[in-house]
Amino acid sequence: MAAVEKEEKEKRGQGGATEASGKVVEFLWWLKKQGYAESTIKSRVKLLKRLVKLGANLLDPDSVKEVIAKQDTWNPGRKELAVDAYSSFLTMLGGAWNPPRYKRIPKLPFIPLRKRN
């Protein structure tokens, strides 16, 4: 029984990456049809591909939420962008989720000191 379950998981794992890749391409075209800017499309598609590479199942919001939360090297702004990208992906699919909250930490601008002559 365990061997059969293991084989099914392997089959799902192989097909899952292909299915996710197809959905990302579908998402790219959906964004174009909705009139999003090229830079927005490029960044959102790149983030979704990165999430898939990190092991997220794009059809499971809890999986995506977990992968985003585990990214210790990402700053809150990057996580917020990932949540926005996935939210628009779910909008395309007609799905909904309870997104995690991340807030950008504003950086102080660099103001050079005036030199006195």
N, CA, C and O of each residue as an XYZ file, in Angstrom:
468
protein
N       0.814     -1.188      0.000
C       0.000      0.000      0.000
C       0.867      1.265      0.000
O       0.575      2.213     -0.729
N       1.920      1.284      0.806
C       2.793      2.446      0.892
C       3.515      2.701     -0.428
O       3.739      3.851     -0.804
N       3.881      1.617     -1.138
C       4.577      1.754     -2.417
C       3.678      2.421     -3.454
O       4.145      3.236     -4.250
N       2.393      2.076     -3.448
C       1.450      2.668     -4.395
C       1.292      4.158     -4.114
O       1.272      4.963     -5.045
N       1.180      4.535     -2.848
C       1.048      5.942     -2.483
C       2.285      6.729     -2.884
O       2.187      7.870     -3.337
N       3.463      6.108     -2.713
C       4.713      6.764     -3.064
C       4.770      7.030     -4.574
O       5.180      8.108     -5.004
N       4.357      6.040     -5.374
C       4.353      6.206     -6.825
C       3.397      7.318     -7.243
O       3.709      8.110     -8.131
N       2.224      7.374     -6.595
C       1.254      8.415     -6.931
C       1.804      9.802     -6.605
O       1.596     10.747     -7.367
N       2.503      9.927     -5.480
C       3.097     11.212     -5.113
C       4.150     11.628     -6.129
O       4.229     12.800     -6.497
N       4.966     10.667     -6.590
C       5.995     10.981     -7.580
C       5.360     11.433     -8.886
O       5.830     12.381     -9.514
N       4.288     10.752     -9.296
C       3.608     11.143    -10.527
C       3.026     12.546    -10.403
O       3.132     13.351    -11.328
N       2.408     12.838     -9.250
C       1.853     14.175     -9.028
C       2.962     15.224     -9.003
O       2.766     16.330     -9.507
N       4.096     14.909     -8.442
C       5.217     15.846     -8.373
C       5.748     16.203     -9.743
O       6.082     17.360     -9.998
N       5.830     15.217    -10.635
C       6.327     15.468    -11.981
C       5.323     16.276    -12.789
O       5.696     17.204    -13.507
N       4.061     15.922    -12.671
C       3.025     16.635    -13.407
C       2.747     17.993    -12.811
O       2.319     18.900    -13.525
N       2.977     18.161    -11.520
C       2.689     19.418    -10.842
C       3.532     20.562    -11.361
O       3.040     21.678    -11.523
N       4.808     20.291    -11.623
C       5.695     21.348    -12.131
C       5.265     21.775    -13.526
O       5.272     22.964    -13.843
N       4.891     20.809    -14.363
C       4.448     21.123    -15.717
C       3.131     21.891    -15.679
O       2.939     22.852    -16.423
N       2.234     21.458    -14.809
C       0.941     22.122    -14.683
C       1.119     23.555    -14.181
O       0.470     24.477    -14.675
N       1.992     23.734    -13.208
C       2.253     25.070    -12.669
C       2.855     25.966    -13.743
O       2.501     27.140    -13.847
N       3.762     25.415    -14.539
C       4.384     26.187    -15.610
C       3.328     26.639    -16.623
O       3.354     27.775    -17.096
N       2.406     25.740    -16.945
C       1.324     26.091    -17.866
C       0.425     27.170    -17.300
O      -0.011     28.068    -18.022
N       0.145     27.084    -16.006
C      -0.705     28.092    -15.364
C      -0.014     29.449    -15.322
O      -0.668     30.485    -15.443
N       1.304     29.449    -15.151
C       2.055     30.714    -15.117
C       2.003     31.384    -16.493
O       1.854     32.602    -16.588
N       2.125     30.585    -17.557
C       2.034     31.142    -18.914
C       0.627     31.679    -19.161
O       0.452     32.744    -19.753
N      -0.361     30.937    -18.704
C      -1.753     31.388    -18.820
C      -1.944     32.708    -18.059
O      -2.641     33.610    -18.524
N      -1.317     32.801    -16.887
C      -1.372     34.016    -16.072
C      -0.727     35.185    -16.811
O      -1.246     36.300    -16.770
N       0.391     34.947    -17.482
C       1.077     35.986    -18.250
C       0.128     36.571    -19.295
O       0.019     37.791    -19.422
N      -0.555     35.709    -20.040
C      -1.470     36.186    -21.071
C      -2.678     36.888    -20.473
O      -3.188     37.849    -21.049
N      -3.136     36.416    -19.329
C      -4.269     37.058    -18.659
C      -3.895     38.479    -18.247
O      -4.687     39.407    -18.412
N      -2.684     38.648    -17.708
C      -2.227     39.985    -17.312
C      -2.147     40.913    -18.528
O      -2.527     42.081    -18.447
N      -1.652     40.389    -19.655
C      -1.569     41.205    -20.873
C      -2.957     41.637    -21.322
O      -3.170     42.790    -21.696
N      -3.906     40.691    -21.281
C      -5.272     41.014    -21.695
C      -5.922     42.029    -20.759
O      -6.779     42.804    -21.184
N      -5.523     42.030    -19.493
C      -6.076     42.971    -18.524
C      -5.432     44.352    -18.634
O      -5.890     45.304    -18.001
N      -4.381     44.462    -19.430
C      -3.759     45.760    -19.675
C      -2.684     46.162    -18.690
O      -2.386     47.349    -18.558
N      -2.093     45.202    -17.994
C      -1.015     45.515    -17.053
C       0.246     45.914    -17.813
O       0.449     45.494    -18.953
N       1.082     46.715    -17.187
C       2.340     47.155    -17.793
C       3.308     45.974    -17.900
O       3.246     45.033    -17.108
N       4.189     46.038    -18.873
C       5.167     44.955    -19.086
C       6.020     44.706    -17.850
O       6.326     43.560    -17.521
N       6.399     45.772    -17.172
C       7.237     45.607    -15.980
C       6.474     44.871    -14.875
O       7.058     44.062    -14.154
N       5.194     45.141    -14.741
C       4.368     44.458    -13.745
C       4.239     42.982    -14.100
O       4.376     42.114    -13.238
N       3.975     42.706    -15.366
C       3.830     41.325    -15.827
C       5.111     40.556    -15.576
O       5.091     39.442    -15.053
N       6.225     41.161    -15.954
C       7.529     40.502    -15.810
C       7.830     40.180    -14.345
O       8.273     39.076    -14.028
N       7.587     41.148    -13.451
C       7.921     40.926    -12.045
C       6.991     39.905    -11.397
O       7.441     39.080    -10.603
N       5.698     39.948    -11.726
C       4.763     38.995    -11.120
C       5.006     37.579    -11.606
O       4.950     36.634    -10.818
N       5.275     37.422    -12.890
C       5.557     36.086    -13.428
C       6.856     35.547    -12.830
O       6.945     34.367    -12.487
N       7.853     36.406    -12.707
C       9.134     35.999    -12.117
C       8.943     35.532    -10.670
O       9.529     34.531    -10.258
N       8.131     36.253     -9.908
C       7.876     35.873     -8.519
C       7.134     34.540     -8.424
O       7.449     33.712     -7.570
N       6.150     34.334     -9.301
C       5.424     33.060     -9.272
C       6.336     31.888     -9.642
O       6.260     30.818     -9.039
N       7.192     32.101    -10.631
C       8.145     31.044    -10.995
C       9.083     30.739     -9.831
O       9.424     29.583     -9.585
N       9.491     31.775     -9.127
C      10.370     31.591     -7.968
C       9.658     30.807     -6.866
O      10.260     29.939     -6.234
N       8.399     31.107     -6.639
C       7.631     30.375     -5.634
C       7.526     28.893     -5.988
O       7.639     28.027     -5.120
N       7.308     28.613     -7.278
C       7.235     27.216     -7.717
C       8.578     26.528     -7.503
O       8.637     25.385     -7.049
N       9.654     27.235     -7.834
C      10.998     26.676     -7.663
C      11.307     26.386     -6.190
O      12.035     25.446     -5.874
N      10.747     27.202     -5.299
C      10.955     27.013     -3.861
C      10.054     25.929     -3.280
O      10.154     25.608     -2.096
N       9.174     25.364     -4.105
C       8.358     24.236     -3.664
C       6.903     24.546     -3.398
O       6.197     23.714     -2.829
N       6.432     25.711     -3.788
C       5.025     26.062     -3.559
C       4.140     25.416     -4.620
O       4.503     25.355     -5.794
N       2.996     24.944     -4.199
C       1.974     24.452     -5.115
C       1.020     25.616     -5.352
O       0.296     26.021     -4.443
N       1.015     26.155     -6.565
C       0.234     27.354     -6.845
C      -1.268     27.133     -6.734
O      -2.033     28.093     -6.643
N      -1.689     25.893     -6.739
C      -3.120     25.613     -6.619
C      -3.547     25.453     -5.161
O      -4.727     25.241     -4.881
N      -2.590     25.552     -4.230
C      -2.862     25.419     -2.802
C      -2.383     26.676     -2.069
O      -1.182     26.836     -1.849
N      -3.297     27.560     -1.691
C      -2.898     28.820     -1.026
C      -2.086     28.612      0.253
O      -1.189     29.404      0.541
N      -2.380     27.568      1.022
C      -1.619     27.330      2.253
C      -0.161     27.005      1.955
O       0.737     27.400      2.699
N       0.067     26.286      0.864
C       1.433     25.959      0.450
C       2.200     27.235      0.093
O       3.354     27.401      0.488
N       1.563     28.119     -0.643
C       2.202     29.383     -1.044
C       2.481     30.241      0.183
O       3.554     30.832      0.307
N       1.513     30.304      1.083
C       1.659     31.092      2.306
C       2.849     30.588      3.127
O       3.615     31.376      3.681
N       2.988     29.272      3.194
C       4.082     28.664      3.961
C       5.437     28.976      3.333
O       6.389     29.310      4.038
N       5.523     28.868      2.012
C       6.793     29.132      1.323
C       7.199     30.596      1.497
O       8.370     30.891      1.737
N       6.250     31.501      1.379
C       6.568     32.925      1.552
C       7.046     33.196      2.975
O       8.011     33.932      3.184
N       6.369     32.600      3.948
C       6.733     32.826      5.355
C       8.127     32.295      5.686
O       8.801     32.847      6.556
N       8.569     31.235      5.008
C       9.866     30.621      5.299
C      11.041     31.372      4.693
O      12.192     31.055      4.994
N      10.776     32.359      3.847
C      11.862     33.085      3.190
C      12.431     34.145      4.121
O      11.986     35.293      4.132
N      13.418     33.737      4.896
C      14.031     34.655      5.865
C      14.876     35.737      5.201
O      15.064     36.818      5.759
N      15.383     35.439      4.005
C      16.237     36.416      3.328
C      15.429     37.487      2.601
O      15.982     38.510      2.198
N      14.144     37.266      2.432
C      13.300     38.261      1.774
C      12.903     39.337      2.780
O      12.583     39.032      3.929
N      12.924     40.587      2.349
C      12.452     41.652      3.231
C      10.921     41.732      3.128
O      10.341     41.154      2.208
N      10.267     42.430      4.047
C       8.804     42.495      4.025
C       8.231     43.052      2.722
O       7.133     42.669      2.319
N       8.951     43.938      2.071
C       8.485     44.479      0.795
C       8.423     43.418     -0.284
O       7.475     43.367     -1.067
N       9.433     42.579     -0.321
C       9.470     41.485     -1.294
C       8.338     40.492     -1.024
O       7.692     40.005     -1.952
N       8.110     40.200      0.247
C       7.023     39.290      0.611
C       5.670     39.883      0.227
O       4.776     39.168     -0.226
N       5.528     41.199      0.413
C       4.289     41.870      0.041
C       4.051     41.769     -1.470
O       2.921     41.559     -1.909
N       5.114     41.916     -2.259
C       4.996     41.782     -3.708
C       4.612     40.360     -4.103
O       3.826     40.164     -5.030
N       5.165     39.365     -3.402
C       4.825     37.971     -3.681
C       3.351     37.702     -3.373
O       2.677     36.994     -4.121
N       2.860     38.262     -2.284
C       1.445     38.106     -1.922
C       0.561     38.766     -2.979
O      -0.463     38.204     -3.367
N       0.950     39.956     -3.449
C       0.179     40.650     -4.488
C       0.155     39.847     -5.791
O      -0.884     39.732     -6.440
N       1.309     39.295     -6.162
C       1.391     38.500     -7.392
C       0.495     37.266     -7.289
O      -0.230     36.938     -8.228
N       0.550     36.585     -6.145
C      -0.269     35.384     -5.988
C      -1.756     35.730     -5.899
O      -2.601     34.970     -6.372
N      -2.073     36.870     -5.296
C      -3.471     37.300     -5.218
C      -4.044     37.538     -6.608
O      -5.181     37.154     -6.882
N      -3.274     38.163     -7.486
C      -3.765     38.385     -8.850
C      -3.831     37.072     -9.623
O      -4.684     36.910    -10.495
N      -2.938     36.133     -9.310
C      -2.992     34.800     -9.924
C      -4.296     34.108     -9.525
O      -4.967     33.507    -10.364
N      -4.644     34.194     -8.258
C      -5.899     33.582     -7.799
C      -7.116     34.289     -8.394
O      -8.135     33.648     -8.651
N      -7.023     35.580     -8.611
C      -8.116     36.306     -9.256
C      -8.354     35.751    -10.650
O      -9.497     35.593    -11.078
N      -7.260     35.455    -11.360
C      -7.385     34.874    -12.693
C      -8.097     33.523    -12.626
O      -8.933     33.213    -13.475
N      -7.759     32.716    -11.607
C      -8.349     31.391    -11.473
C      -9.757     31.429    -10.886
O     -10.478     30.432    -10.926
N     -10.144     32.574    -10.344
C     -11.445     32.681     -9.698
C     -11.422     32.181     -8.264
O     -12.469     31.919     -7.672
N     -10.235     32.052     -7.715
C     -10.090     31.586     -6.343
C      -9.974     32.743     -5.365
O      -9.910     33.908     -5.757
N      -9.949     32.401     -4.104
C      -9.789     33.411     -3.055
C      -8.934     32.823     -1.943
O      -8.846     31.606     -1.785
N      -8.311     33.698     -1.184
C      -7.514     33.248     -0.046
C      -7.454     34.356      0.979
O      -7.820     35.500      0.709
N      -6.993     34.003      2.141
C      -6.795     34.978      3.203
C      -5.295     35.290      3.214
O      -4.521     34.569      3.844
N      -4.877     36.356      2.522
C      -3.445     36.609      2.375
C      -2.784     37.052      3.674
O      -3.396     37.734      4.495
N      -1.516     36.652      3.851
C      -0.778     37.131      5.024
C      -0.488     38.622      4.864
O      -0.452     39.142      3.749
N      -0.286     39.288      5.974
C      -0.041     40.732      5.944
C       1.445     41.012      6.108
O       2.078     40.586      7.074
N       1.974     41.728      5.152
C       3.351     42.198      5.225
C       3.328     43.672      4.916
O       2.592     44.119      4.036
N       4.126     44.428      5.632
C       4.165     45.867      5.421
C       5.601     46.288      5.169
O       6.519     45.909      5.896
N       5.772     47.071      4.135
C       7.108     47.573      3.819
C       7.630     48.446      4.946
O       6.880     49.186      5.583
N       8.915     48.346      5.173
C       9.567     49.204      6.157
C      10.174     50.366      5.374
O      11.095     50.169      4.581
N       9.664     51.568      5.595
C      10.179     52.705      4.822
C      11.628     53.011      5.208
O      12.002     53.008      6.381
N      12.411     53.271      4.190
C      13.813     53.611      4.419
C      13.963     55.130      4.400
O      13.290     55.822      3.637
N      14.840     55.629      5.236
C      15.125     57.048      5.239
C      15.989     57.396      4.038
O      16.928     56.666      3.720
N      15.688     58.493      3.371
C      16.500     58.872      2.212
C      17.885     59.347      2.653
O      18.058     59.873      3.753
N      18.854     59.150      1.782
C      20.202     59.625      2.062
C      20.267     61.120      1.793
O      19.978     61.574      0.686
N      20.638     61.863      2.789
C      20.781     63.312      2.645
C      22.233     63.651      2.988
O      22.640     63.576      4.148
N      23.009     64.026      1.967
C      24.421     64.328      2.226
C      24.572     65.616      3.048
O      23.784     66.554      2.926
N      25.577     65.624      3.860
C      25.868     66.806      4.666
C      26.485     67.890      3.793
O      27.254     67.606      2.876
N      26.136     69.129      4.093
C      26.722     70.238      3.347
C      28.122     70.498      3.836
O      28.380     70.519      5.040
N      29.010     70.693      2.918
C      30.388     71.034      3.293
C      30.489     72.545      3.432
O      29.943     73.303      2.631
N      31.195     72.955      4.459
C      31.401     74.389      4.651
C      32.745     74.770      4.051
O      33.756     74.104      4.272
N      32.733     75.831      3.305
C      33.976     76.309      2.681
C      34.583     77.429      3.463
O      35.632     77.950      3.082
